[in-house]
Each structure stands twice: as C-alpha cells, then as structure tokens.
Amino acid sequence: MSHANPYQIKWTVEKYSTGGLAIPSLTELEGDLKPYERVEIDSNMMLNQGRDLLNNMLMGSGSPTPLSAANALVHVGNSSLAEAKTQTELQAAGVYNDTSGTPMKWKKGMESGFPQVVNGAIRYKARFLSAEANFAWNEFGVSNGTLLFNRKVASPSIGTKTVEDEWVFSVELNFV
C-alpha cells in the first residue's frame, strides 16, 4: 500500500513594507501596496493529531472542532527543529503572542471571508500586523485553535519580520 501524502499544500507569504504604519484593512493593503517579496513553499507534514482530527471529522466521531473561520489559526515560530508526526505544537520556545518579552511564536486568526474554497482547495489567510510576530519565521502550521493540524520547517527561513512590515500568510490545502 502506498503512503503518499493525501493532500497538496502551498504556503505563500507576501511581505509588505508599511514603514510601521497601520493599514486599516487587508483590501487596502493588497490594493494600495505591492509586496516587496513573495515566498512560496510546497509540502509539509500532517501531524498524527491532524490525521486523527480529520478522521474523526470524516466519521462524525466525537465532537471534533473544524478548521473553520471561527477556529482556524495560522501559527509561525522561529524553531528550525525538523518536523515529526508526533509533534503537537510548534517547537519554538516560550508562549504564544508574548508581547512582554521576546516573542518566538505567534498564532493569528483568519482574515474576514476565510477560509474559503477556491477551485476545490481550502484557502486560509492570516495577516500579521507590524507589532506581531517580529522574529525569524522558520516554522509554521495551521490549527483549529486547539490542535495543530500540520507543521512545516522552511530551509532557508522565510525571513525575519520587523515592525516595518506586515506579512500576509496564505495556506492552500488541496486533497488529491
């Protein structure tokens, strides 16, 4: 029996230089500015708990929380530790969204209208504002707010976000 990945995934980060200014909406950001860089990464690892979540949703077993607009989060962190199916979180140290110290991992909810289905693929999109997630983006994943579904480590790093930037992270999940 083949154990090929049951889905394809594309991670896209669009980097906008805002000079630290707050742009009121994603529509204005994407309409008024052009990204200075666009990074695309394919593949990732579905974690065991992501597989189990998907199985339970398909079977209607228990009360699994869907990766919906109300629950889905995009996670980013600075760890470069390799992926393992048994991991349950990003591997960066510290707590999520720490603004009192040096943040090393951040999670962000969906932009309005996301997730959405486009050409048979589920698309998630989160916008990281200038004061958020300012560190090297080495790892990332998507969760339902409780369970991390998947994890990817980028090599090389996607880059280091600063207060001068807003980054928009899109995740496209396509079951094959």
C-alpha positions, 0 to 999 in steps of 0.5 A, spaced: 500 500 500 502 506 498 503 512 503 503 518 499 501 524 502 493 525 501 493 532 500 497 538 496 499 544 500 502 551 498 504 556 503 505 563 500 507 569 504 507 576 501 511 581 505 509 588 505 513 594 507 508 599 511 514 603 514 510 601 521 504 604 519 497 601 520 493 599 514 486 599 516 484 593 512 487 587 508 483 590 501 487 596 502 493 593 503 493 588 497 490 594 493 494 600 495 501 596 496 505 591 492 509 586 496 516 587 496 517 579 496 513 573 495 515 566 498 512 560 496 513 553 499 510 546 497 509 540 502 509 539 509 507 534 514 500 532 517 501 531 524 498 524 527 493 529 531 491 532 524 490 525 521 486 523 527 482 530 527 480 529 520 478 522 521 474 523 526 471 529 522 470 524 516 466 519 521 462 524 525 466 521 531 466 525 537 465 532 537 471 534 533 472 542 532 473 544 524 478 548 521 473 553 520 473 561 520 471 561 527 477 556 529 482 556 524 489 559 526 495 560 522 501 559 527 509 561 525 515 560 530 522 561 529 524 553 531 528 550 525 527 543 529 525 538 523 518 536 523 515 529 526 508 526 526 508 526 533 509 533 534 503 537 537 505 544 537 510 548 534 517 547 537 519 554 538 520 556 545 516 560 550 508 562 549 504 564 544 503 572 542 508 574 548 508 581 547 512 582 554 518 579 552 521 576 546 516 573 542 518 566 538 511 564 536 505 567 534 498 564 532 493 569 528 486 568 526 483 568 519 482 574 515 474 576 514 471 571 508 476 565 510 477 560 509 474 559 503 474 554 497 477 556 491 477 551 485 476 545 490 482 547 495 481 550 502 484 557 502 486 560 509 489 567 510 492 570 516 495 577 516 500 579 521 500 586 523 507 590 524 507 589 532 506 581 531 510 576 530 517 580 529 522 574 529 525 569 524 519 565 521 522 558 520 516 554 522 509 554 521 502 550 521 495 551 521 490 549 527 483 549 529 485 553 535 486 547 539 490 542 535 495 543 530 493 540 524 500 540 520 507 543 521 512 545 516 520 547 517 522 552 511 530 551 509 532 557 508 527 561 513 522 565 510 525 571 513 525 575 519 519 580 520 520 587 523 515 592 525 516 595 518 512 590 515 506 586 515 506 579 512 500 576 509 500 568 510 496 564 505 495 556 506 492 552 500 490 545 502 488 541 496 486 533 497 488 529 491 
